[in-house]
Amino acid sequence: MTLNADPDPGPTARRTLADLQPGETAEVIALHNAGAERRRLMDLGILPGTAITAELCSPLNDPVAYRVRGALIALRRGQTAQIEIRSPAPETLS
């Protein structure tokens, strides 16, 4: 089951957290994983509606550090490819 904040993301191509560039902020709209990995991401505060900013990239771009609810966390590319995002409206950034 997918946890969605917005069930209809629109006609645009699906964008994932792996597509986020350093300094760019986006909003989580869905998690497309299951089990312990899904629980870990949710425990880290990665839920639909959460703003995430890409902060730092390792030399080979894996892992990448993200700012989530004030904390800096590192995620691997395989994990971030399962987190669907959209660009948030300017007033929702916090």
A tleap script that builds the chain and sets N, CA, C and O, in Angstrom:
source leaprc.protein.ff14SB
mol = sequence {
  NMET THR LEU ASN ALA ASP PRO ASP PRO GLY
  PRO THR ALA ARG ARG THR LEU ALA ASP LEU
  GLN PRO GLY GLU THR ALA GLU VAL ILE ALA
  LEU HIE ASN ALA GLY ALA GLU ARG ARG ARG
  LEU MET ASP LEU GLY ILE LEU PRO GLY THR
  ALA ILE THR ALA GLU LEU CYS SER PRO LEU
  ASN ASP PRO VAL ALA TYR ARG VAL ARG GLY
  ALA LEU ILE ALA LEU ARG ARG GLY GLN THR
  ALA GLN ILE GLU ILE ARG SER PRO ALA PRO
  GLU THR LEU CSER
}
set mol.1.N position { 0.833 -1.177 0.000 }
set mol.1.CA position { 0.000 0.000 0.000 }
set mol.1.C position { 0.874 1.235 0.000 }
set mol.1.O position { 1.867 1.282 0.726 }
set mol.2.N position { 0.536 2.226 -0.787 }
set mol.2.CA position { 1.299 3.462 -0.883 }
set mol.2.C position { 0.678 4.515 0.009 }
set mol.2.O position { -0.538 4.704 -0.001 }
set mol.3.N position { 1.507 5.203 0.784 }
set mol.3.CA position { 1.057 6.278 1.648 }
set mol.3.C position { 1.103 7.556 0.844 }
set mol.3.O position { 2.191 8.045 0.539 }
set mol.4.N position { -0.042 8.115 0.489 }
set mol.4.CA position { -0.117 9.295 -0.373 }
set mol.4.C position { -0.739 10.477 0.344 }
set mol.4.O position { -1.708 10.319 1.086 }
set mol.5.N position { -0.189 11.657 0.127 }
set mol.5.CA position { -0.812 12.892 0.587 }
set mol.5.C position { -1.689 13.436 -0.522 }
set mol.5.O position { -2.721 14.051 -0.252 }
set mol.6.N position { -1.294 13.220 -1.756 }
set mol.6.CA position { -2.015 13.696 -2.929 }
set mol.6.C position { -2.191 12.511 -3.864 }
set mol.6.O position { -1.235 12.132 -4.540 }
set mol.7.N position { -3.378 11.908 -3.931 }
set mol.7.CA position { -3.555 10.699 -4.731 }
set mol.7.C position { -3.404 10.908 -6.230 }
set mol.7.O position { -3.167 9.938 -6.950 }
set mol.8.N position { -3.530 12.122 -6.727 }
set mol.8.CA position { -3.402 12.382 -8.154 }
set mol.8.C position { -2.285 13.386 -8.396 }
set mol.8.O position { -2.540 14.590 -8.368 }
set mol.9.N position { -1.041 12.929 -8.636 }
set mol.9.CA position { 0.070 13.857 -8.817 }
set mol.9.C position { 0.002 14.636 -10.118 }
set mol.9.O position { 0.813 15.538 -10.325 }
set mol.10.N position { -0.936 14.322 -11.002 }
set mol.10.CA position { -1.081 15.076 -12.245 }
set mol.10.C position { -0.383 14.408 -13.398 }
set mol.10.O position { 0.194 13.332 -13.245 }
set mol.11.N position { -0.432 15.048 -14.569 }
set mol.11.CA position { 0.094 14.433 -15.777 }
set mol.11.C position { 1.612 14.489 -15.915 }
set mol.11.O position { 2.156 13.906 -16.853 }
set mol.12.N position { 2.312 15.173 -15.008 }
set mol.12.CA position { 3.761 15.289 -15.123 }
set mol.12.C position { 4.435 13.962 -14.793 }
set mol.12.O position { 3.844 13.109 -14.131 }
set mol.13.N position { 5.652 13.793 -15.245 }
set mol.13.CA position { 6.412 12.573 -14.971 }
set mol.13.C position { 6.697 12.466 -13.476 }
set mol.13.O position { 6.868 13.475 -12.791 }
set mol.14.N position { 6.745 11.247 -12.987 }
set mol.14.CA position { 7.033 11.008 -11.575 }
set mol.14.C position { 8.435 11.476 -11.251 }
set mol.14.O position { 9.381 11.151 -11.969 }
set mol.15.N position { 8.579 12.230 -10.183 }
set mol.15.CA position { 9.878 12.745 -9.753 }
set mol.15.C position { 10.169 12.146 -8.383 }
set mol.15.O position { 9.294 12.093 -7.519 }
set mol.16.N position { 11.408 11.694 -8.194 }
set mol.16.CA position { 11.780 11.081 -6.918 }
set mol.16.C position { 12.829 11.916 -6.207 }
set mol.16.O position { 13.409 12.836 -6.785 }
set mol.17.N position { 13.062 11.586 -4.957 }
set mol.17.CA position { 14.065 12.283 -4.160 }
set mol.17.C position { 15.455 12.150 -4.783 }
set mol.17.O position { 16.302 13.021 -4.589 }
set mol.18.N position { 15.696 11.080 -5.523 }
set mol.18.CA position { 16.988 10.891 -6.200 }
set mol.18.C position { 17.233 11.981 -7.253 }
set mol.18.O position { 18.380 12.230 -7.624 }
set mol.19.N position { 16.167 12.630 -7.736 }
set mol.19.CA position { 16.288 13.681 -8.750 }
set mol.19.C position { 16.613 15.047 -8.154 }
set mol.19.O position { 16.947 15.971 -8.897 }
set mol.20.N position { 16.525 15.196 -6.845 }
set mol.20.CA position { 16.736 16.478 -6.192 }
set mol.20.C position { 18.208 16.881 -6.257 }
set mol.20.O position { 19.092 16.071 -5.977 }
set mol.21.N position { 18.461 18.122 -6.624 }
set mol.21.CA position { 19.825 18.649 -6.709 }
set mol.21.C position { 20.187 19.352 -5.402 }
set mol.21.O position { 19.292 19.835 -4.709 }
set mol.22.N position { 21.483 19.424 -5.041 }
set mol.22.CA position { 21.897 20.100 -3.809 }
set mol.22.C position { 21.347 21.526 -3.751 }
set mol.22.O position { 21.438 22.286 -4.715 }
set mol.23.N position { 20.777 21.865 -2.598 }
set mol.23.CA position { 20.186 23.176 -2.392 }
set mol.23.C position { 18.712 23.254 -2.772 }
set mol.23.O position { 18.037 24.229 -2.441 }
set mol.24.N position { 18.212 22.242 -3.458 }
set mol.24.CA position { 16.822 22.224 -3.897 }
set mol.24.C position { 15.943 21.589 -2.808 }
set mol.24.O position { 16.345 20.633 -2.145 }
set mol.25.N position { 14.740 22.143 -2.644 }
set mol.25.CA position { 13.791 21.630 -1.656 }
set mol.25.C position { 12.555 21.107 -2.365 }
set mol.25.O position { 12.116 21.672 -3.367 }
set mol.26.N position { 12.002 20.030 -1.843 }
set mol.26.CA position { 10.785 19.448 -2.403 }
set mol.26.C position { 9.925 18.904 -1.272 }
set mol.26.O position { 10.361 18.829 -0.123 }
set mol.27.N position { 8.704 18.529 -1.612 }
set mol.27.CA position { 7.761 17.972 -0.653 }
set mol.27.C position { 7.514 16.504 -0.977 }
set mol.27.O position { 7.300 16.149 -2.136 }
set mol.28.N position { 7.544 15.661 0.032 }
set mol.28.CA position { 7.258 14.235 -0.147 }
set mol.28.C position { 5.772 14.073 -0.439 }
set mol.28.O position { 4.933 14.657 0.247 }
set mol.29.N position { 5.445 13.271 -1.470 }
set mol.29.CA position { 4.033 12.985 -1.725 }
set mol.29.C position { 3.708 11.501 -1.558 }
set mol.29.O position { 2.544 11.154 -1.360 }
set mol.30.N position { 4.710 10.613 -1.633 }
set mol.30.CA position { 4.428 9.181 -1.451 }
set mol.30.C position { 5.702 8.402 -1.173 }
set mol.30.O position { 6.786 8.773 -1.623 }
set mol.31.N position { 5.552 7.311 -0.421 }
set mol.31.CA position { 6.639 6.361 -0.187 }
set mol.31.C position { 6.267 5.080 -0.918 }
set mol.31.O position { 5.201 4.514 -0.675 }
set mol.32.N position { 7.135 4.620 -1.810 }
set mol.32.CA position { 6.867 3.418 -2.605 }
set mol.32.C position { 7.774 2.266 -2.176 }
set mol.32.O position { 8.476 1.681 -3.001 }
set mol.33.N position { 7.756 1.946 -0.888 }
set mol.33.CA position { 8.522 0.820 -0.372 }
set mol.33.C position { 7.725 0.175 0.750 }
set mol.33.O position { 6.649 0.656 1.106 }
set mol.34.N position { 8.244 -0.905 1.308 }
set mol.34.CA position { 7.491 -1.632 2.330 }
set mol.34.C position { 8.437 -2.165 3.399 }
set mol.34.O position { 9.659 -2.078 3.276 }
set mol.35.N position { 7.845 -2.712 4.440 }
set mol.35.CA position { 8.605 -3.391 5.474 }
set mol.35.C position { 9.446 -2.486 6.341 }
set mol.35.O position { 9.085 -1.341 6.615 }
set mol.36.N position { 10.582 -3.025 6.770 }
set mol.36.CA position { 11.470 -2.319 7.692 }
set mol.36.C position { 12.031 -1.039 7.089 }
set mol.36.O position { 12.216 -0.050 7.798 }
set mol.37.N position { 12.301 -1.046 5.795 }
set mol.37.CA position { 12.837 0.167 5.155 }
set mol.37.C position { 11.813 1.303 5.198 }
set mol.37.O position { 12.166 2.452 5.467 }
set mol.38.N position { 10.565 0.984 4.936 }
set mol.38.CA position { 9.494 1.982 4.994 }
set mol.38.C position { 9.360 2.531 6.414 }
set mol.38.O position { 9.239 3.740 6.612 }
set mol.39.N position { 9.383 1.627 7.402 }
set mol.39.CA position { 9.271 2.043 8.799 }
set mol.39.C position { 10.433 2.957 9.187 }
set mol.39.O position { 10.226 3.949 9.886 }
set mol.40.N position { 11.649 2.640 8.744 }
set mol.40.CA position { 12.815 3.462 9.062 }
set mol.40.C position { 12.655 4.861 8.497 }
set mol.40.O position { 12.918 5.842 9.194 }
set mol.41.N position { 12.228 4.970 7.245 }
set mol.41.CA position { 12.041 6.288 6.628 }
set mol.41.C position { 10.976 7.084 7.374 }
set mol.41.O position { 11.137 8.282 7.606 }
set mol.42.N position { 9.899 6.421 7.745 }
set mol.42.CA position { 8.840 7.101 8.492 }
set mol.42.C position { 9.339 7.528 9.879 }
set mol.42.O position { 8.991 8.611 10.351 }
set mol.43.N position { 10.140 6.699 10.527 }
set mol.43.CA position { 10.708 7.046 11.832 }
set mol.43.C position { 11.645 8.242 11.729 }
set mol.43.O position { 11.789 9.002 12.688 }
set mol.44.N position { 12.285 8.416 10.570 }
set mol.44.CA position { 13.163 9.563 10.339 }
set mol.44.C position { 12.375 10.838 10.010 }
set mol.44.O position { 12.962 11.910 9.860 }
set mol.45.N position { 11.056 10.720 9.899 }
set mol.45.CA position { 10.226 11.889 9.630 }
set mol.45.C position { 9.895 12.095 8.169 }
set mol.45.O position { 9.346 13.133 7.800 }
set mol.46.N position { 10.220 11.122 7.327 }
set mol.46.CA position { 9.934 11.238 5.897 }
set mol.46.C position { 8.519 10.712 5.662 }
set mol.46.O position { 8.296 9.511 5.508 }
set mol.47.N position { 7.574 11.648 5.640 }
set mol.47.CA position { 6.154 11.352 5.488 }
set mol.47.C position { 5.576 12.284 4.433 }
set mol.47.O position { 6.154 13.338 4.167 }
set mol.48.N position { 4.455 11.924 3.829 }
set mol.48.CA position { 3.824 12.844 2.884 }
set mol.48.C position { 3.579 14.209 3.528 }
set mol.48.O position { 3.098 14.304 4.657 }
set mol.49.N position { 3.919 15.254 2.787 }
set mol.49.CA position { 3.782 16.618 3.279 }
set mol.49.C position { 5.051 17.188 3.875 }
set mol.49.O position { 5.120 18.390 4.132 }
set mol.50.N position { 6.055 16.360 4.103 }
set mol.50.CA position { 7.317 16.799 4.693 }
set mol.50.C position { 8.204 17.466 3.646 }
set mol.50.O position { 8.363 16.952 2.539 }
set mol.51.N position { 8.779 18.612 4.002 }
set mol.51.CA position { 9.737 19.293 3.126 }
set mol.51.C position { 11.121 18.678 3.340 }
set mol.51.O position { 11.538 18.447 4.475 }
set mol.52.N position { 11.826 18.417 2.238 }
set mol.52.CA position { 13.176 17.842 2.285 }
set mol.52.C position { 14.087 18.672 1.392 }
set mol.52.O position { 13.712 19.033 0.277 }
set mol.53.N position { 15.290 18.974 1.887 }
set mol.53.CA position { 16.278 19.726 1.127 }
set mol.53.C position { 17.523 18.872 0.932 }
set mol.53.O position { 18.049 18.310 1.893 }
set mol.54.N position { 17.991 18.772 -0.298 }
set mol.54.CA position { 19.258 18.077 -0.565 }
set mol.54.C position { 20.379 19.004 -0.114 }
set mol.54.O position { 20.437 20.160 -0.534 }
set mol.55.N position { 21.269 18.505 0.738 }
set mol.55.CA position { 22.324 19.338 1.308 }
set mol.55.C position { 23.706 19.020 0.737 }
set mol.55.O position { 24.349 19.890 0.150 }
set mol.56.N position { 24.156 17.801 0.906 }
set mol.56.CA position { 25.528 17.429 0.555 }
set mol.56.C position { 25.554 16.136 -0.246 }
set mol.56.O position { 24.788 15.213 0.032 }
set mol.57.N position { 26.443 16.069 -1.248 }
set mol.57.CA position { 26.632 14.843 -2.033 }
set mol.57.C position { 28.007 14.275 -1.745 }
set mol.57.O position { 28.976 15.020 -1.597 }
set mol.58.N position { 28.091 12.960 -1.666 }
set mol.58.CA position { 29.403 12.321 -1.548 }
set mol.58.C position { 30.080 12.390 -2.921 }
set mol.58.O position { 29.419 12.729 -3.902 }
set mol.59.N position { 31.363 12.081 -3.017 }
set mol.59.CA position { 32.058 12.192 -4.304 }
set mol.59.C position { 31.417 11.400 -5.449 }
set mol.59.O position { 31.490 11.831 -6.600 }
set mol.60.N position { 30.799 10.268 -5.164 }
set mol.60.CA position { 30.161 9.477 -6.218 }
set mol.60.C position { 28.638 9.620 -6.208 }
set mol.60.O position { 27.929 8.821 -6.820 }
set mol.61.N position { 28.136 10.656 -5.501 }
set mol.61.CA position { 26.705 10.939 -5.386 }
set mol.61.C position { 25.905 9.838 -4.706 }
set mol.61.O position { 24.704 9.712 -4.947 }
set mol.62.N position { 26.544 9.044 -3.867 }
set mol.62.CA position { 25.832 8.016 -3.116 }
set mol.62.C position { 26.632 7.693 -1.863 }
set mol.62.O position { 27.711 7.115 -1.992 }
set mol.63.N position { 26.183 8.020 -0.683 }
set mol.63.CA position { 24.882 8.573 -0.334 }
set mol.63.C position { 24.834 10.095 -0.482 }
set mol.63.O position { 25.834 10.742 -0.796 }
set mol.64.N position { 23.643 10.643 -0.248 }
set mol.64.CA position { 23.409 12.086 -0.267 }
set mol.64.C position { 22.810 12.468 1.078 }
set mol.64.O position { 21.983 11.734 1.619 }
set mol.65.N position { 23.222 13.616 1.625 }
set mol.65.CA position { 22.675 14.101 2.894 }
set mol.65.C position { 21.492 15.020 2.615 }
set mol.65.O position { 21.551 15.888 1.743 }
set mol.66.N position { 20.428 14.814 3.364 }
set mol.66.CA position { 19.193 15.596 3.217 }
set mol.66.C position { 18.820 16.216 4.550 }
set mol.66.O position { 19.038 15.622 5.606 }
set mol.67.N position { 18.256 17.415 4.496 }
set mol.67.CA position { 17.737 18.067 5.692 }
set mol.67.C position { 16.242 17.741 5.782 }
set mol.67.O position { 15.458 18.097 4.903 }
set mol.68.N position { 15.867 17.048 6.876 }
set mol.68.CA position { 14.485 16.634 7.100 }
set mol.68.C position { 14.083 17.066 8.504 }
set mol.68.O position { 14.641 16.577 9.486 }
set mol.69.N position { 13.131 17.967 8.605 }
set mol.69.CA position { 12.628 18.440 9.903 }
set mol.69.C position { 13.750 18.883 10.833 }
set mol.69.O position { 13.708 18.618 12.034 }
set mol.70.N position { 14.748 19.556 10.279 }
set mol.70.CA position { 15.850 20.087 11.070 }
set mol.70.C position { 17.016 19.138 11.278 }
set mol.70.O position { 18.065 19.557 11.768 }
set mol.71.N position { 16.862 17.877 10.920 }
set mol.71.CA position { 17.936 16.895 11.079 }
set mol.71.C position { 18.600 16.624 9.737 }
set mol.71.O position { 17.956 16.707 8.691 }
set mol.72.N position { 19.874 16.304 9.766 }
set mol.72.CA position { 20.619 15.957 8.557 }
set mol.72.C position { 20.759 14.441 8.519 }
set mol.72.O position { 21.341 13.844 9.424 }
set mol.73.N position { 20.220 13.811 7.459 }
set mol.73.CA position { 20.282 12.353 7.335 }
set mol.73.C position { 20.875 11.988 5.981 }
set mol.73.O position { 20.724 12.728 5.008 }
set mol.74.N position { 21.543 10.856 5.924 }
set mol.74.CA position { 22.129 10.368 4.669 }
set mol.74.C position { 21.311 9.182 4.174 }
set mol.74.O position { 20.989 8.270 4.935 }
set mol.75.N position { 20.981 9.212 2.883 }
set mol.75.CA position { 20.222 8.130 2.262 }
set mol.75.C position { 20.916 7.675 0.989 }
set mol.75.O position { 21.511 8.481 0.273 }
set mol.76.N position { 20.838 6.383 0.713 }
set mol.76.CA position { 21.387 5.821 -0.512 }
set mol.76.C position { 20.444 6.062 -1.673 }
set mol.76.O position { 19.245 6.266 -1.483 }
set mol.77.N position { 20.992 6.038 -2.873 }
set mol.77.CA position { 20.224 6.298 -4.087 }
set mol.77.C position { 19.045 5.325 -4.244 }
set mol.77.O position { 17.967 5.732 -4.677 }
set mol.78.N position { 19.237 4.066 -3.900 }
set mol.78.CA position { 18.161 3.084 -3.999 }
set mol.78.C position { 16.970 3.427 -3.114 }
set mol.78.O position { 15.821 3.182 -3.481 }
set mol.79.N position { 17.256 4.000 -1.938 }
set mol.79.CA position { 16.187 4.417 -1.038 }
set mol.79.C position { 15.464 5.647 -1.578 }
set mol.79.O position { 14.235 5.714 -1.555 }
set mol.80.N position { 16.232 6.613 -2.061 }
set mol.80.CA position { 15.635 7.870 -2.523 }
set mol.80.C position { 14.831 7.694 -3.802 }
set mol.80.O position { 13.936 8.491 -4.082 }
set mol.81.N position { 15.138 6.661 -4.583 }
set mol.81.CA position { 14.387 6.408 -5.818 }
set mol.81.C position { 12.971 5.927 -5.525 }
set mol.81.O position { 12.133 5.883 -6.425 }
set mol.82.N position { 12.699 5.567 -4.277 }
set mol.82.CA position { 11.371 5.080 -3.894 }
set mol.82.C position { 10.551 6.132 -3.147 }
set mol.82.O position { 9.473 5.832 -2.634 }
set mol.83.N position { 11.062 7.361 -3.087 }
set mol.83.CA position { 10.363 8.449 -2.409 }
set mol.83.C position { 9.920 9.458 -3.462 }
set mol.83.O position { 10.749 10.149 -4.053 }
set mol.84.N position { 8.623 9.540 -3.693 }
set mol.84.CA position { 8.079 10.442 -4.717 }
set mol.84.C position { 7.936 11.842 -4.131 }
set mol.84.O position { 7.483 12.011 -2.999 }
set mol.85.N position { 8.333 12.854 -4.925 }
set mol.85.CA position { 8.326 14.248 -4.468 }
set mol.85.C position { 7.661 15.154 -5.491 }
set mol.85.O position { 7.386 14.756 -6.623 }
set mol.86.N position { 7.413 16.382 -5.061 }
set mol.86.CA position { 6.989 17.460 -5.961 }
set mol.86.C position { 7.568 18.754 -5.411 }
set mol.86.O position { 7.881 18.848 -4.224 }
set mol.87.N position { 7.707 19.735 -6.263 }
set mol.87.CA position { 8.180 21.037 -5.832 }
set mol.87.C position { 7.072 21.705 -5.030 }
set mol.87.O position { 5.945 21.816 -5.511 }
set mol.88.N position { 7.378 22.153 -3.802 }
set mol.88.CA position { 6.338 22.741 -2.981 }
set mol.88.C position { 6.060 24.199 -3.365 }
set mol.88.O position { 6.893 24.860 -3.985 }
set mol.89.N position { 4.882 24.680 -2.987 }
set mol.89.CA position { 4.571 26.091 -3.158 }
set mol.89.C position { 5.456 26.887 -2.215 }
set mol.89.O position { 5.757 26.400 -1.125 }
set mol.90.N position { 5.888 28.093 -2.583 }
set mol.90.CA position { 6.811 28.867 -1.744 }
set mol.90.C position { 6.325 29.069 -0.302 }
set mol.90.O position { 7.152 29.097 0.609 }
set mol.91.N position { 5.022 29.209 -0.064 }
set mol.91.CA position { 4.531 29.448 1.296 }
set mol.91.C position { 4.569 28.196 2.155 }
set mol.91.O position { 4.428 28.301 3.374 }
set mol.92.N position { 4.758 26.996 1.565 }
set mol.92.CA position { 4.796 25.769 2.360 }
set mol.92.C position { 6.199 25.396 2.798 }
set mol.92.O position { 6.362 24.457 3.576 }
set mol.93.N position { 7.213 26.098 2.326 }
set mol.93.CA position { 8.591 25.782 2.717 }
set mol.93.C position { 8.820 26.217 4.146 }
set mol.93.O position { 8.476 27.335 4.529 }
set mol.94.N position { 9.414 25.310 4.951 }
set mol.94.CA position { 9.733 25.678 6.326 }
set mol.94.C position { 10.936 24.919 6.797 }
set mol.94.O position { 11.366 25.090 7.938 }
savepdb mol mol.pdb
quit
